[in-house]
Amino acid sequence: MKKWHVYGSVVATKYLGAFEAETAEEAERAAMATNGQVSVCHHCSGEVENPQIESCAVEADNA
């Protein structure tokens, strides 16, 4: 019988903050530069590898 290694992709959301910028792209760049790192707790660090932000959703504050 063959042995197989199986991996699961874990998905989560992290709030990166509110940023003043002329465009959504500028706001995303500022957010990633400021808060783009992902850290996990001691327990989770033994279960996940290479946590990272792969994409961002940017929305305008219409206040």
KASULPE-V70368 format. One record per helix or strand of 3 or more residues. SS is the DSSP state (hx for helix, st for strand). FROM is the first residue (numbers start at 0). TO is the last residue. If there is no record, write none. Layout:
{{SS FROM TO} {SS FROM TO}}
This chain:
{{hx 23 34} {hx 41 44}}
